[in-house]
């Protein structure tokens, strides 16, 4: 049966597909947008999909670009930043080094209950005029050449339907409909695995310490953070959900912690009893509250192509995925969807898009490669209580100082600006790779000195200003000046890290942190006025 023609057919009604549908209908209300989703709606709360933590790009995409701030503030949780504890084998987590903020930074991020959120996204997309078809299993995708309509066959309730579309977007997750059809699978060098589960209860890390420890934070709500419990070769996440459940995940280097040691709930609990006994003690009484358990081998992947002048594209993990450590999944959905929406808009205006599709893809892949350097080969040092905090500060500075700037200032599609800034951007990329290698070598797979202390990122004035500055509105010239300024800041920070590695190997982490806090590059008068 022929189900008609769409301007844009989105295969997959999850986070990537529904977000794109909303963006397209907001930006181009005349577009006929149809979404095919394999699962039935409404989706369940809590035990639905992993990927519950957002960071600044993804959060800004959802709350500002898509206009969903009211839902996020009322139906989801405002995140209390990232928080790290170097607690391998420790029952006394509160007596270890803690890295995090004592107060929430101004640019928001959120903890997302994916079931609640995707139900809302589906309804919002329909309110805006997109057609949402759940329970639809894609059976065949026929991608046409230039000018002809693509054809997709799907099955719903036992009946086959066929739809034609000018654009087809693969947002079908790891099913990878177009990726597999076109043979675009591409491995990377990051071999890590993950297992996760949800419990129908709040796991409050705030209850693990005394009043003085809790009072380090204002308000004393560490439970709202994405809490990382770190050890050599692995980290464990603790993410609260608005439904009242808590998400727990183990992510580990495949060589150091084989997936077979934690690929069932009982194995995972035994693994936690050995590596994170305080969390295990909190979870043991909650066994009856278990909601699900899943695992994924070799979760990180690449893709040979994601945007095509033949009017197809790939968004989300249907294309590529890095690592959950800094929660970049929704960031890369936001970036991909921004490029896809621009290509569709230009095509609708009759503009040629072949050169743009290639250039956008080059930028997208360069973001991916540069960010991959934060993870690849780095897991052995994750338990190092001295050098890992230094790495986290660097990683944030690189993220907020460079990539976030282009997204928040709506300049991802400004190819002239990227060309203008080619030299400082290349310098930042080279510095990032140098610092990653330097810290990896300094830390090795050791755990380092692990003092009972909180490394409060709020004390680092320049660090907080990077976060606050994301909310500024800058024109192209001011943004170019800011990127130059941030490149100089990263040069100064890298120089401080080189000195620390060479001369302060036995210093306490707070002393190392004090050196980083003192890094300063004064902004120009233009940037000061913009702020």
Secondary structure, DSSP 8 states (H G I E B T S, - for coil): -EEEEEEEEEE--SHHHHHHHHHHHHH-TT--EEEE-SS-SS--SSSS-S--B--HHHHHIIIIIS--HHHHHHHSEE---EEEEE-TT-S-GGGSEEEE-SS--SS--EE--HHHHHHHHHHHHHHTT-EEE-S-EEEEEE---TTS-EEEEEEETTEEEEEEEEEEEE--GGG-HHHHHHT-EE--S--EEEEEEEESS---GGGGS-HHHHTTSSS--GGGSEEEEEETTEEEEEEE-TTS-EEEEEEEETTTS-GGGSSSHHHHHHHHHHH-HHHHHHHHTTGGGEEEEEEESS--BEES-SEETTTEEE-GGGT-B--TTTT-HHHHHHHHHHHHHHHHHHHHTT---HHHHHHHHHHHHHHHHHHHTTTTTTGGGTT-TTHHHHHHHHHHHHIIIIIHHHHHTT-TT-HHHHHHTHHHHHHHHHHHHHHHHHHHHHHTT------SEEEEGGG-HHHHHHHHHTT----HHHHHHHHHHHHHHHHHHHHHHHHHHHH-TTS-HHHHHHHHHT------HHHHHH-
